[in-house]
Amino acid sequence: MLRSMYSGVSGMKGFQTKLDVIGNNISNVNTVGYKKSRTVFQDALSQNLSGVTAPEEMERGGINPQQVGLGTTMGSIDVLHTPGSPMTTGVMTDLSIEGDGFFIVSPDGDNPDDVLLTRAGNFTRDAAGNLVTSNGYLVQGEGGPIVIDEDMVSFEIARNGDVIGVDQDGEAEVIDTLVVGFVQNPSGLRKVGGSMFELTANAHPEGEFEPMILDDAEGRQTQIIAGQLEMSNVDLTEEFTEMIIAQRGFQANSRTITTSDEVLQEVVNLKR
C-alpha cells in the first residue's frame, strides 16, 4: 500500500482534532474567565531509504540521508493564558484579576486543601453571607472561606483584596483578604469544567503551592478590580481563520487519499 494514503489519514485525524478545539473555543467566546486552546502538530517518524555517509577527504563527498515522512501527529493542545477583555458590570461581587494569578475556591468547605483555581470572578453572596461562585464553591480568603455576615450593611473589595465591611454604626473594618494563587506554569493546569483549573505536577512544584495575599506578592504587578469581569480571550477573527485552514487542510489530505486510490486502481488495471 502507498505511504501517502496513511499520511493522508493521519492528516485528516489531526485536522479533525483541530476543528474540535476551534469549535470549543468559539462556543466559549462569551464564557467568563475562559482561556482558549490551540493545537500544534508535529511530523511523525520518517522511514529511512538510505543512510548517511561521511565525506572522505580528497576521495568523495558525504551523502545526505533519504527519508520519507509517514504523516503527522498531534504535538500538543496548549491552553493560552493571555488576558481576556474586561467587562464593567458595576456589581461589587464581580471581580477580575489584573495581571497574573488565580482566585482560589474550595468545592468542599470541610476540606480546605481541596482547592481549584479560576479567573472567573462572577461571585455572589449566599444566604449565609458566604462569597461563592455560581457553582456554590467557597471563595477563599486569608482566614479561610470569606463570610460577610448580616451585621454589615455594605461592603467593598479593595485592589489589594481586602474585603472591607461597614457596620450599622458606619464604622469600616477589614473582614478578610482575598488570596491569590500563582503557578509556575499556567499551561500545565488541567481544565475541570466550570471555568475551573486543577493543579498538576507540571503546573507547580508538588507541595510548594501556597495561596498568598497581594500585599505579600512582592515583585508582581497584580491587583483585583471590583465591579468588573474578565471575559474570554477567544478572538473570533483568529478562530474563523484557523477554521478555514483546518477545513482546507482536511480537504487536501482527503485528496491525497483519493489520488493514492487512483494510483492503486491503475496498478490493478495493469492485469486485464
C-alpha positions as CSV (number, residue, x, y, z in Angstrom):
1,M,0.0,0.0,0.0
2,L,1.1,3.6,-0.6
3,R,2.6,5.5,2.3
4,S,0.8,8.6,1.1
5,M,-2.6,7.0,2.0
6,Y,-1.6,6.6,5.6
7,S,-0.1,10.0,5.7
8,G,-3.4,11.4,4.4
9,V,-5.3,9.5,7.1
10,S,-3.1,10.9,9.9
11,G,-3.5,14.4,8.5
12,M,-7.3,14.1,8.4
13,K,-7.3,12.9,12.0
14,G,-5.2,15.8,13.1
15,F,-7.4,18.4,11.4
16,Q,-10.5,16.8,12.9
17,T,-8.9,17.4,16.4
18,K,-8.0,20.9,15.4
19,L,-11.7,21.6,14.4
20,D,-12.8,20.1,17.7
21,V,-10.6,22.6,19.6
22,I,-11.7,25.5,17.4
23,G,-15.4,24.6,17.9
24,N,-14.9,24.6,21.7
25,N,-13.2,28.0,21.6
26,I,-16.0,29.5,19.5
27,S,-18.7,28.1,21.8
28,N,-16.9,29.7,24.8
29,V,-16.5,33.1,23.2
30,N,-18.7,34.7,25.9
31,T,-17.6,32.5,28.8
32,V,-16.3,34.5,31.8
33,G,-12.7,33.6,32.5
34,Y,-12.3,31.1,29.6
35,K,-8.8,30.5,28.2
36,K,-8.6,29.4,24.6
37,S,-6.7,26.3,23.4
38,R,-4.6,25.7,20.3
39,T,-3.4,22.6,18.5
40,V,0.3,22.1,17.5
41,F,1.2,19.4,15.0
42,Q,4.5,17.6,14.6
43,D,5.7,15.2,11.9
44,A,5.6,11.5,12.6
45,L,8.5,9.1,12.4
46,S,10.3,9.1,9.0
47,Q,11.3,6.0,7.1
48,N,14.9,5.8,6.1
49,L,15.5,4.8,2.5
50,S,19.3,5.3,2.7
51,G,21.6,6.3,5.4
52,V,24.3,8.9,5.8
53,T,27.9,8.6,4.6
54,A,30.6,10.9,5.9
55,P,32.9,12.7,3.5
56,E,36.4,11.3,2.9
57,E,39.0,14.0,2.2
58,M,40.2,14.1,-1.3
59,E,38.2,11.0,-2.2
60,R,34.5,11.6,-2.1
61,G,31.9,13.8,-0.5
62,G,29.3,13.0,2.1
63,I,25.8,11.8,1.2
64,N,22.7,13.1,3.0
65,P,20.0,10.7,4.4
66,Q,17.0,9.9,2.2
67,Q,13.8,9.8,4.3
68,V,10.1,9.6,3.6
69,G,7.8,11.0,6.2
70,L,4.9,8.9,7.5
71,G,2.4,11.7,8.2
72,T,1.6,13.9,11.1
73,T,0.7,13.6,14.8
74,M,-0.6,15.8,17.5
75,G,2.2,17.6,19.2
76,S,0.3,19.4,21.9
77,I,-3.0,21.1,22.8
78,D,-1.9,24.2,24.7
79,V,-4.1,26.4,26.8
80,L,-3.2,30.1,26.3
81,H,-3.4,32.1,29.5
82,T,-3.4,35.5,27.8
83,P,-5.7,38.1,29.4
84,G,-9.3,38.5,28.3
85,S,-11.1,41.7,27.6
86,P,-12.5,43.4,30.8
87,M,-16.3,44.0,31.1
88,T,-17.6,46.5,33.5
89,T,-20.7,45.3,35.4
90,G,-20.8,47.6,38.4
91,V,-21.7,44.6,40.7
92,M,-19.4,44.7,43.7
93,T,-19.1,40.9,43.9
94,D,-17.9,40.7,40.3
95,L,-14.1,40.6,40.4
96,S,-11.3,40.4,37.9
97,I,-7.6,39.9,38.3
98,E,-5.4,42.4,36.5
99,G,-2.1,40.6,36.0
100,D,-1.0,37.1,36.9
101,G,-2.7,34.8,39.4
102,F,-6.0,32.9,40.0
103,F,-8.8,33.1,42.5
104,I,-8.8,30.2,44.9
105,V,-12.1,28.4,45.6
106,S,-13.0,25.3,47.6
107,P,-15.7,22.9,46.5
108,D,-15.7,21.4,50.0
109,G,-15.6,23.7,53.0
110,D,-14.7,20.7,55.3
111,N,-11.5,20.1,53.2
112,P,-9.7,23.4,52.8
113,D,-6.8,21.7,51.0
114,D,-9.1,20.6,48.2
115,V,-9.0,23.8,46.1
116,L,-9.5,24.8,42.5
117,L,-8.2,27.9,40.6
118,T,-10.3,30.2,38.4
119,R,-10.1,33.5,36.6
120,A,-13.9,33.7,36.5
121,G,-14.8,36.3,39.2
122,N,-18.6,36.3,38.9
123,F,-19.1,35.7,42.6
124,T,-22.3,36.2,44.7
125,R,-23.1,36.3,48.4
126,D,-25.3,33.5,49.5
127,A,-27.9,33.4,52.4
128,A,-25.2,32.6,55.0
129,G,-23.1,35.5,53.8
130,N,-20.5,33.3,52.1
131,L,-18.8,34.7,49.0
132,V,-19.4,31.9,46.5
133,T,-19.0,31.0,42.8
134,S,-22.0,30.3,40.5
135,N,-21.5,26.6,41.5
136,G,-21.6,27.3,45.2
137,Y,-17.8,26.9,45.7
138,L,-16.4,28.9,48.6
139,V,-14.1,31.8,47.7
140,Q,-11.0,31.6,49.9
141,G,-9.5,34.4,51.9
142,E,-6.6,34.6,54.3
143,G,-8.7,33.3,57.1
144,G,-10.5,30.6,55.1
145,P,-13.8,31.0,53.3
146,I,-14.9,34.6,53.1
147,V,-18.0,35.3,55.1
148,I,-19.7,38.7,55.1
149,D,-22.2,38.5,58.0
150,E,-25.5,40.2,58.2
151,D,-24.3,42.9,60.6
152,M,-22.5,44.6,57.6
153,V,-24.8,47.0,55.8
154,S,-22.4,47.3,52.9
155,F,-19.0,46.2,51.8
156,E,-16.4,46.7,49.1
157,I,-13.3,44.9,47.9
158,A,-10.1,46.9,47.5
159,R,-7.5,46.4,44.9
160,N,-5.2,44.5,47.3
161,G,-8.0,42.1,48.0
162,D,-9.2,43.5,51.4
163,V,-12.9,42.9,52.0
164,I,-14.0,46.0,53.8
165,G,-17.4,45.9,55.6
166,V,-19.3,48.8,57.0
167,D,-21.5,48.1,60.1
168,Q,-24.7,49.7,61.2
169,D,-22.7,52.4,63.1
170,G,-20.9,53.4,59.9
171,E,-17.6,52.0,61.0
172,A,-15.4,50.2,58.4
173,E,-13.3,47.2,59.2
174,V,-11.4,44.6,57.1
175,I,-13.4,41.4,57.3
176,D,-10.9,39.3,55.4
177,T,-8.5,39.4,52.5
178,L,-8.8,37.5,49.2
179,V,-5.9,35.2,48.5
180,V,-4.5,34.7,45.0
181,G,-2.7,31.6,43.7
182,F,0.4,31.9,41.4
183,V,1.7,28.9,39.5
184,Q,5.0,28.5,37.7
185,N,3.4,27.0,34.5
186,P,-0.3,28.0,34.0
187,S,-0.4,25.9,30.8
188,G,0.2,22.9,32.9
189,L,-3.1,23.3,34.8
190,R,-5.9,20.8,34.0
191,K,-9.4,22.1,33.0
192,V,-12.1,20.6,35.1
193,G,-15.1,22.5,33.8
194,G,-17.0,25.4,35.2
195,S,-14.1,27.7,34.2
196,M,-12.0,26.0,36.9
197,F,-8.5,24.7,36.8
198,E,-6.9,21.9,38.8
199,L,-3.3,21.9,39.9
200,T,-1.0,19.3,38.4
201,A,2.6,18.2,38.9
202,N,3.7,20.1,35.8
203,A,1.9,23.4,36.8
204,H,3.7,23.9,40.1
205,P,6.3,22.0,42.1
206,E,4.4,19.5,44.2
207,G,3.8,20.6,47.8
208,E,5.0,24.2,47.2
209,F,1.7,25.8,46.2
210,E,0.7,28.4,48.8
211,P,-2.0,31.0,48.1
212,M,-1.0,34.4,49.2
213,I,-2.4,37.9,49.7
214,L,-1.4,40.5,47.2
215,D,0.5,42.6,49.9
216,D,2.9,39.7,50.2
217,A,3.3,39.1,46.5
218,E,6.5,41.1,46.0
219,G,7.5,41.9,42.5
220,R,4.1,41.0,41.0
221,Q,2.1,43.7,39.2
222,T,-1.3,42.1,40.2
223,Q,-4.4,43.7,41.6
224,I,-8.1,42.9,42.0
225,I,-10.7,45.1,40.3
226,A,-14.2,45.1,41.7
227,G,-17.2,45.6,39.5
228,Q,-15.5,44.1,36.5
229,L,-15.2,40.7,34.9
230,E,-12.5,39.2,32.7
231,M,-14.2,37.8,29.6
232,S,-13.0,35.0,27.3
233,N,-9.7,35.6,25.4
234,V,-11.1,34.0,22.3
235,D,-10.6,36.1,19.1
236,L,-13.4,35.2,16.6
237,T,-11.4,36.5,13.7
238,E,-8.5,34.3,14.5
239,E,-10.7,31.3,15.2
240,F,-12.5,31.6,11.9
241,T,-9.2,31.9,10.0
242,E,-7.9,28.8,11.7
243,M,-11.2,27.0,10.8
244,I,-10.7,27.8,7.1
245,I,-7.1,26.5,7.3
246,A,-8.3,23.3,9.1
247,Q,-11.1,22.8,6.5
248,R,-8.7,23.2,3.6
249,G,-6.1,21.0,5.2
250,F,-8.7,18.3,5.7
251,Q,-9.8,18.5,2.1
252,A,-6.1,18.4,0.9
253,N,-5.5,15.3,2.9
254,S,-8.6,13.6,1.6
255,R,-7.5,14.5,-1.9
256,T,-4.2,12.7,-1.1
257,I,-6.1,9.6,-0.2
258,T,-8.2,9.8,-3.4
259,T,-5.2,10.2,-5.6
260,S,-3.4,7.3,-3.9
261,D,-6.5,5.2,-4.5
262,E,-6.5,6.2,-8.2
263,V,-2.8,5.1,-8.4
264,L,-3.7,1.7,-6.9
265,Q,-6.5,1.4,-9.3
266,E,-4.1,1.9,-12.2
267,V,-1.8,-0.8,-10.8
268,V,-4.7,-3.2,-10.5
269,N,-5.8,-2.4,-14.1
270,L,-2.4,-3.5,-15.4
271,K,-3.6,-7.0,-15.4
272,R,-6.7,-7.2,-17.6
